[in-house]
Amino acid sequence: MKISSLSQIKDLANKFSLILKKGDFLFLNGEIGVGKTTFTRFFINNLQSKFKEKKTEIPSPTFNIALEYKVKNIIIRHFDLYRLKKSSELKNIGLFEEIDNAITIVEWPKIVKNKPKNYIKINFKYSKNMEERNLSISLYGRCKKYAIN
């Protein structure tokens, strides 16, 4: 699927904000600058608009590793694992704590060896000329039932 413009990323994030449920994980793979944090920003801001809440700034959690947002009764946990080197470091950040009460978005999930039951994997990839982006989506667990097109 081509996803080269900001409006295409926003449209996709909006679709996900309509279907993801508490307990779902979203794993975002891709190079630096390919759109992972932008997708997350659009996802959270769309939920905020949907529930008539003020849109907040959604920074990259690269340095904090984890940021958390509450929109109505939904907790969105946003992790960036770029700086982590070993899967044993995941124990210290609470990645798998309170998962039934939240939607969890993980950038750079490569070191997550034991995947949760219900998750979606999105692979963002630049084209050879670096002007276009493509993505692929894989669904697991109950997420297989979600209609994403």
C-alpha positions as CSV (number, residue, x, y, z in Angstrom):
1,M,0.0,0.0,0.0
2,K,1.4,3.4,-0.9
3,I,1.4,6.0,1.8
4,S,3.5,8.9,0.7
5,S,1.6,12.0,1.8
6,L,0.7,13.2,5.3
7,S,-3.0,13.0,4.3
8,Q,-2.6,9.3,3.5
9,I,-0.9,8.7,6.9
10,K,-3.6,10.7,8.6
11,D,-6.4,8.7,6.9
12,L,-4.8,5.4,7.9
13,A,-4.4,6.5,11.5
14,N,-8.0,7.7,11.6
15,K,-9.1,4.2,10.4
16,F,-7.1,2.6,13.1
17,S,-8.5,4.9,15.8
18,L,-12.0,3.6,14.9
19,I,-11.1,-0.1,15.3
20,L,-8.4,-0.6,17.9
21,K,-9.6,-1.7,21.3
22,K,-8.2,-1.9,24.8
23,G,-5.7,-4.7,25.0
24,D,-4.5,-4.3,21.4
25,F,-0.9,-3.7,20.5
26,L,0.3,-1.8,17.4
27,F,3.9,-2.5,16.4
28,L,5.4,0.1,14.1
29,N,8.5,-0.8,12.1
30,G,10.5,1.3,9.8
31,E,13.5,3.6,9.3
32,I,14.0,6.9,11.1
33,G,11.7,9.5,9.6
34,V,9.4,7.2,7.8
35,G,6.3,8.2,9.7
36,K,5.9,6.1,12.8
37,T,5.5,9.0,15.3
38,T,3.5,11.0,12.8
39,F,1.1,8.1,12.5
40,T,0.8,7.9,16.3
41,R,0.2,11.6,16.6
42,F,-2.6,11.4,14.1
43,F,-4.1,8.4,15.8
44,I,-4.1,10.0,19.3
45,N,-5.3,13.4,18.0
46,N,-8.2,11.8,16.1
47,L,-9.3,10.0,19.3
48,Q,-9.1,13.4,21.1
49,S,-11.3,15.0,18.4
50,K,-13.7,12.1,18.4
51,F,-14.3,12.6,22.1
52,K,-14.3,16.4,21.8
53,E,-11.1,16.8,23.9
54,K,-8.3,19.3,23.3
55,K,-5.6,18.0,20.9
56,T,-2.3,17.7,22.7
57,E,1.2,17.7,21.4
58,I,2.4,14.1,20.8
59,P,6.2,14.1,20.8
60,S,8.4,11.1,20.0
61,P,9.2,9.1,23.1
62,T,12.7,8.3,21.9
63,F,14.4,9.8,25.0
64,N,11.6,9.1,27.5
65,I,11.1,5.6,26.0
66,A,7.4,5.7,27.1
67,L,4.7,8.3,27.1
68,E,1.1,7.8,28.2
69,Y,-2.1,9.6,27.2
70,K,-5.7,9.3,28.4
71,V,-8.5,10.0,26.0
72,K,-11.9,9.6,27.6
73,N,-11.6,6.2,29.2
74,I,-8.9,4.9,26.9
75,I,-5.3,4.9,27.9
76,I,-2.8,5.0,25.0
77,R,0.7,3.9,25.9
78,H,3.4,5.0,23.3
79,F,6.8,3.3,23.5
80,D,9.9,3.9,21.5
81,L,12.4,1.1,21.9
82,Y,15.1,2.5,19.6
83,R,17.6,3.0,22.4
84,L,17.1,-0.4,24.0
85,K,19.6,-3.1,23.1
86,K,18.4,-6.2,24.9
87,S,15.0,-7.8,25.4
88,S,15.7,-8.0,29.1
89,E,15.5,-4.2,29.3
90,L,11.8,-4.5,28.5
91,K,11.1,-5.6,32.1
92,N,12.1,-2.2,33.4
93,I,9.7,-0.2,31.2
94,G,6.3,-1.9,31.9
95,L,5.6,-2.8,28.3
96,F,3.4,-5.7,29.3
97,E,1.8,-4.2,32.4
98,E,-1.8,-3.1,32.5
99,I,-2.3,-4.2,28.9
100,D,-6.0,-5.0,29.2
101,N,-6.7,-1.3,30.0
102,A,-4.8,0.3,27.2
103,I,-4.0,0.5,23.6
104,T,-0.2,0.1,23.3
105,I,1.8,1.5,20.4
106,V,5.4,0.4,20.0
107,E,8.0,1.9,17.7
108,W,11.1,-0.1,17.0
109,P,9.6,-3.4,18.4
110,K,12.4,-5.6,17.0
111,I,13.6,-6.6,20.5
112,V,10.2,-7.8,21.6
113,K,10.5,-11.5,21.4
114,N,7.3,-12.6,23.2
115,K,4.6,-10.9,21.3
116,P,1.2,-10.4,22.9
117,K,-1.9,-12.3,21.7
118,N,-3.6,-9.4,19.9
119,Y,-1.5,-7.2,17.8
120,I,-1.0,-5.5,14.5
121,K,2.3,-5.0,12.8
122,I,2.8,-2.2,10.4
123,N,6.0,-2.0,8.3
124,F,6.7,1.4,6.9
125,K,9.3,1.5,4.1
126,Y,10.8,4.1,1.8
127,S,10.9,3.5,-1.9
128,K,14.3,3.5,-3.6
129,N,14.0,7.2,-4.4
130,M,13.1,8.0,-0.8
131,E,10.2,10.2,-2.0
132,E,7.5,7.5,-1.6
133,R,6.6,5.3,1.3
134,N,4.9,1.9,1.2
135,L,3.5,-0.1,4.1
136,S,2.4,-3.6,4.8
137,I,0.0,-4.6,7.6
138,S,-0.1,-7.9,9.4
139,L,-2.9,-8.8,11.9
140,Y,-2.7,-11.4,14.8
141,G,-5.1,-12.8,17.3
142,R,-8.5,-11.0,17.5
143,C,-7.0,-8.2,15.4
144,K,-7.4,-10.5,12.4
145,K,-11.1,-9.6,12.4
146,Y,-10.4,-5.9,11.9
147,A,-11.2,-4.6,8.4
148,I,-8.3,-2.3,7.4
149,N,-8.2,-1.2,3.8
